[in-house]
Amino acid sequence: MTDGTTSRSRESVRAAARFTLRDWGLLLVLCGAIFLEGSDIAMLSVALPGIRADLGLATGELGGVVTAYVVGYGGFMLLGGRAADLYGRRRMFVLWLLVFLVFSGLGGFATDAWMLLLSRFVTGVAAGFLTPAGMSLITTSFAEGPRRNRALVVYGAAGAAGFSLGLVVGGLLAAIHWRWVFFAPVLLAVVLLALALVTVPRDATGRVRGALDVLGAVLATSAMVLLAVGIVRLEHPGEGLAWTVAALGGGAVLLGAFVARQRRAPHPLLPLRLFRSTELVRANVTAVLFAGGFYGFQVLLTLYLQELRGWTPLQTGLAMLLMAIDVVLAPVLTPRLVERFGVPRVIVGGLVAGTLAAAWFLASGLDWTYAVMVPSMALVGVAFALVYGPIAIAATTGVTDAEQGVAGGVLNTAFQLGAAIGISAATAVSVLALGDATGPDAGLAAFHTALWVPVAAFALAAVAMGAPRRRRATTAPAAPERTTAPDDAGHVPEPAPATR
């Protein structure tokens, strides 16, 4: 009887999570946008050698092509999230998708370094507004519970697929000409823009009231930009150390000023009350560590395959294509696991898989066949499938619709900050471990040393997410704790069901 009741209960949950044709149309557009952003970053990394050869860029200028996008993306994410809440999610999504389209195309026409740097920075800014707008469209269009969980998991799989497939597609396009790496996203963006005008629901007339905290926006953006610059500069230890310290120190000071401003602002850019939720804080800390491990490991693996093993960018992309297994696992398996075991346990399982994936290569040699690498590649895909979507669930559950944009902005800022830290830390450790030594054996030893960065990041993330939750006192019934704040009209939403 109990088994039958449980089976019927699960079937009813799955039925409630099913999407209509309109739901799938909206999700297609939003997943297309996050796929576009992921593939844009991946394709550029493969095309860098061709860009250097054609435009004659110096090493610093070539690194700036990547840094400009990261700075724009990470620096404007919080502002983008709040702007979506204030000015309309559909309006922000469509507007910044158009900006992304235009400046990605301009990058393809660049004939000098400054043109390419400008186009990449503005494209990054556009992504910084586009991403939180897209995520908040999901969290406000799909009701909290099984429907939203499934939508977020599919959304996360699309982002991972963009990065994995971008490596392969970028290699193919770069073989034709590096400019196609900029033109191809334009074609996809045009299609998404046309579909968005039809499928994305119009903004509600009763949006959040209040003005944008301009001073807070300036402080937050300046702090994120300086921190991003400082973190990226850590990839080159010993080069301009004073500037690196100044950027990190200045970013920290401005971040402190931003927090102080948010305490006093009548309409804060980032309502600090959101951080009263320990689950939201836990999710964002986990996101920083997970992104650091994931992207740090991918960079190190790319260097291992190309510099130590001599593989071409296309061969590397095809080898890492197995990581895109999450495209299949996330929509099919992850919702069922979340339903059965709860969000925290699923995330911890994914983080353990990530730890094992990175640790696998600690025993790697210069003669490893691809078959020996396959378990690690597959585990990375499993890790992303079990972590990315569920973290989005954990970071947005219990947040009011009026603040979903800023909650998405915080989460995506955490991912970008973690990615920058992970890549920079892994690269810096590799450079320091190599020192003045040369030769394949020295390079392999440095690779093994640097691998401890993603291993530690994944493991710490598992500890952060798996730490015991505080139990409520059971001596007397207590009113449910409110994890959301009153809106501008003074109404307090009903508390959301607890995430298991």
N, C-alpha and C positions, 0 to 999 in steps of 0.2 A: 504494500500500500504506500509506504513511504517512498520507495523507488519510483512508483508510478506517479506520485504527486510531484516528486522532484523533476522527473522527466517532463511532465506537463508544464511545470514552472519554467524550465529552461526553454521549452519550445515556445512558450508565450513571450519570453524575453527576446528570442530570436525573431519571432514574428513582428514584435514591436520595433525591432531594429531594421526591418526591411525598408528599402528606399523606393520612392515613387520615381517616375520618369523625370519629373521636375527636379527632384533631389539629385539624381545622377547627372543631369545637365549642369546644375550649379557646381557639383563636386568636380566634374570634368574640367571646368574653367579654372577653379581654384587649384586643383592638382596640376593643371597645365602651367599655371604661373609659378608654383614652387619647383616644378620640374625644370622650367625655363631658367630660374635663378641658379639651381644646382648645376645644370649642364653648362651654363655660361661660365661659371668659375672653373669647372673641370676642363672645358675645351680650351680656355685661355692658357692654362698651365702647360698643355701639350704643344701649343703654338709658339711659345716664347722663343725657342731657338730660331724659328723662321722670321719672327719679328725683329730680333737682334740683327740677323744677317741682312735683311732688306732695308731697315731704317738706320742701321749703324749705331744702335744704342749702346751706351756704356753699361757696365754691370749695375751701377747704382740706378740708372734710368730704367733698366729692365726690371729690377726689383720694385721700382716705384710704380710700374704698371699694375702689379698685383696689390701693392700696398694701398694705392689710391682707391681701389674698389673696396678693400677691407675697411679703410678709414671712413669712407662715405657710408658704407653699409652699417657698420657698428656704431658710428657716431650719431646717426639720425634715427635709430630704431625706436628709442623711447619717445622722441618727438612724433614719429610716425604713428605709434600706437595711440597716443593721446589725440592726435589730429583726426584719426579715424573715429574715435568716440565723439569728438566735438563737431566735426564738419560732415560726417556721413561716411560710412564704410564703402558704399558703392562709389561715391564721388571720388574718394581717395584712391580706391583700387583702379578705377578706370583712368583717372588723371595720371597717376604715376606709372601705370602700364604703358601709357602713351609716351611719357618721358623716357622710360626704359627703352622703348622701341626706337625712338629718334636718336638717342645718344649712343646706343649700341651700333646703329647704322653709321653714325658719324665716325665711330672708332674704326670702322672698316675703310673709311676714306682718308685716314690720317696719313700725313706725309712727313710729320716731324714728331719728336718726342712729346712736346707740350700739348699737341692736339690729342695724342693718345692718352696722356695722363688726365687731361680735362674730361675726355669722354668717359674714361673709366671711373673717375671720381663721381661724376653726375649720375652715371649708371648705378653706382653703388648707393648713392643717396636715394635714387628712385626705388631700388630694392629695399632700402631701409624703411620707406613708407609703404611699399607694396606688401611686404611680408606680414606685418602685424594686421594690416587691413584684411588680407586674405584669411588669416587665422581667425580673426574676430568675426568674419562673415560665417565661418563654419560654426563657431561656438554660439552665435546668436541665431543661426538659421536651423540648427539641429538641437532638439531638446536635450537637456542634460540627462545622461543615462546611456543605455545601449546604442541609441541612434548617434549621439555625439561621439561616443567612444569609437564606434565603427568608422565614422567619417574622419576622425582625427588619425586613426591608424592608417587608413587608405591615403590620407594626405601626407603622412610621414613617409610612407612607402614611395610615393611619387617623388618626393624630394631626394631620397636616397638613390632612386633609379636615375634621376637626372644627373647626379654626380658620377655614378658608375658608367652609365651609357655615354655620358659626355666625354669620358676619357677615350672611348673607342671612336665615337663620332668625330671628336676633335682630331684624333690621329688621321682619320680618313680625309677630313676637310683640309687639315694642314698640309697633307700630301698634295692637294690641288693647289692651294695658296692660303696663307694665314688669314687673309682678309675675309675668307668665307666663314671663319670662326666668329666674326662679328655680324656678317650678313645673315647667317642661318637663324640666329635667334630673332631677327627682325621678321622673318617669314612666319615663324611660330607665333610671335607676339601679335601680328596682324590678325591671324585667325582667332586667337584668344580674345582680342579686343572686340571683334565682331560678335563673338559668342557671348561675351560678358554683357554687352548692351541688351541682349535678349534674356539671358538666364539669371543674372544677378538681381535680386530684389531691390526695389527702390528704397531709399533711406526713409525711415519713419519720420513723421513730422515732429514727434516728441522726443527729439534727441537730447543728449545731456545739455543742460543749461550751464552757462558759465563761459568765461573768456579763457583763452590760452595763456598760460603763465609764461610770458615772453622771457623774463629774466631767468626763470627756471630752465626754459628751453635752451637759452644761450649757455648757461652754466653746464647743463647736462651734455649738450653736444660738444662743447669745448673740452670737457673732461674726458668724454669717450674718445674724441679725436686724439688728444694728447696721449691717453693710455694706449690706444691702438698703435700710434707711432712708436711709443717707447717699447711696447712689447715686440713689435716687428723688428725693431733695431737690435733686440737681444739675440737675433739670429746670427749677428756678426760681432761676437764678443771681442772687445779690445779696440773696435773701430768707433771713434767718436763717443767714448764712454760718458763724457761729461754731458753731451747732448741727450743721450739715452736717459741718464739719471734726471736731467732737467725735465724731460718730457714726462717721465713717470711721476716725479715729484709734483710737477705742476698739475698733472691730471688728478693726483690724489687730493691736492689742496682744493681744486675746483669741485671735485666730487663731494668733499666735505661741505663746501659752501652750498652746493646744490641741496644736500640733505637738510642743512640748516634753513634754507629758503623754503623747502617743502613743509617744514613745521609751521611756518608763518603765513604761507600763501593762502588767500581765500579760495582759489581754484587751482590746487597743485597739479603740476604735470604728472607726478607720480604720488598718488595718495599713500602715505606711509602706513596707513592702517592695513593695507593689504598684507604687510609683513607680520601682522599679528597671527596670521595663519602659519603654524609650524609646518604644515604639509606643503604650502606654497614655497616657503623658504627651503625646505628639504628638496623639493623638486628642482629648484633653480640651482642650488649647490651641486646636485647630482648632474644637472645639464652641463655646467661648466666643466666638471671633471670628465664626464662622458665624451663631450666634444673634444677636449684636450687629448684624451686617449685615442679616440677614433681618427682624428685628422693627423695627430702626431705619428701614429702607426702607419697611416697611408703614405705620408711623405717619406718616412724612413724606408718603407717597402719599395716605393718608387725609386729611391736612390740605390737601394740594394740591387734591384733588377736592371736598372739602366747603367749605373756607374761601375758596379762590381761585376755584374754578369754580362754587360754589353748588349742588353736587349734594346730594341727600338721602342719609341713611344707607342706605336701601334701594338707591338707584341705585349708591352706592359699593360696597355689598356685591355686587351683581350684576356690576359691572364687574370686581371683583377675584376673581370666581368662577373665572375662567380659570386662576388660580394653582393651583386644585385639580386641574389636569391630572395632577399627580403621583399621584393616586389610581389612574389608569390606567397610567401609566408605571412606577411603582415595582414593583408585583407582576409585571408582564409583561416589562419591559425591563431593569430594574436587575439582577436575578439573573443574566441572561445576560451583561451587561457585566462584572459582577464575576467571573464564571467565565472570561471571555476575557481581560480586561485586569488583573484584580486590584483589590483594595479601594482602595489609595492613588490609582491613576490615575483611577478612577471618581470618587472624591471631588474630586480636583483639577479634573476636567472640570466637575463641578457647581459648584464655586466660581468657575471662569472664567465660567460661565453667569450666576451671581449678580452678578459684577462688571459684566458687560455690561448686565444688566438695570437695575441702579442707575445706571450711567453713561448709559444711553439717555435718561433724563429730564433730564440736564444741558443738553440742547438744547430742553427743553420750553417751550412758550409758553402764553399764556392762551387761545389759539384752537385748541389741539390737538383733533382729533377722536379718538374712541375707537379708530378703526382704526389711528391712528398709535401708540397706546399698547399695542396688542395684542402686538407682539413682546416688549416688556419683561415683560408679565404672563405670557406663555408661558415665557420664560426663567426667571422666578422659580419656576414650577412644576417645570421641568426641574431647576433647582438643588436644590430640596428633595428631589425623587425620587432624585437621584444622591448626595446628601450624608447625609441624616438616618439612613437605615437602615444604610449602610456604615460610618458613624462608630460606631454601636452595635456593629457587628461588630468593628471595630478595637479598641474600648475593652473588650471582654469576651473576646476570643480569648486563650486561654492562662491565664485566671483559673479557679481551682478552683471547683467547685460550692459549696463552703462559703463562698466570698466573692463570689458573683455578686450578692448583694443590695447589698453595700457598693460594688461596682464600678458597678452601676446607679445607686446614690445619688450617687456622684462624678460620673458623666456627666450626670445630670439636674441636679445642682447647677451644673455647668459651663454647661449650656444656660440655666438660670434666671439665673445671674450674668451671662452674656453678653447675654441679652435685656434685663435691667435696665440694664446699661451702655450698650448700643446705643440703647435708647429715650431714656435720660436724656441721653446725649451728643448725639444728633441733635436733641432738643428744645432743649437748652441752646445749641447752636451756632445754631439757627434764631432763638432769642430774641435772642441777642447780635448776630447779623447784622442783624436787623431794627431793633434799637435803638428810637429814638423815631420812626422813619419810619412813614408810613402810606400806604395805597393799594395797589392790586393789583400794580403794578410793583415796589414795594419788597418786598412779600410774595413775589413770584416770585424776586427776587434772593436773598432770605434762604433760600428753598427750595433754590435751586441750590447755595448755599454749604453748607447742611446736608447735602446729598446726598453730599458728599465723605466723610462719616462712614461710611455703609454701603459706599461704593465702596472705601475704604481697608480696612475690616474684611474684606470678601470677598477682596480682593487679598492681604492679610497671611495670611489663612487658607490661601489657595492656596500661598503661599510656605512656610508652616509644614508643611503636609502633603506638599508636593512636594520639600522639601529632600532632598538625596541621603542615602541610608542608608549607614551604615558597613558595609563589606564585611568578612567574616571572613577571617582569614589562611588561606592555602591551602597553606602549606609542610608542614603535617602535619595528619592528621585529628584533629579535636578532638571531645570529647564534647559532645552537644547542650546548649546553655545552658538552664538551668531558669528559667522565668519564673514559676513558682508555688512556693509555700512549703509545707513539711510541714503536714499538718493536726494536730489536737490529739492524734491517736493516733500521730503520727510518720511517717505514710505520705506519700510524695511522689508525686503523680500523674505519669504519663508526659507529657513535653512535647508540646504540641499542634503540628500542622503549621504551618509559617510561613505567614503571610498574604502573598500576593503583593503 
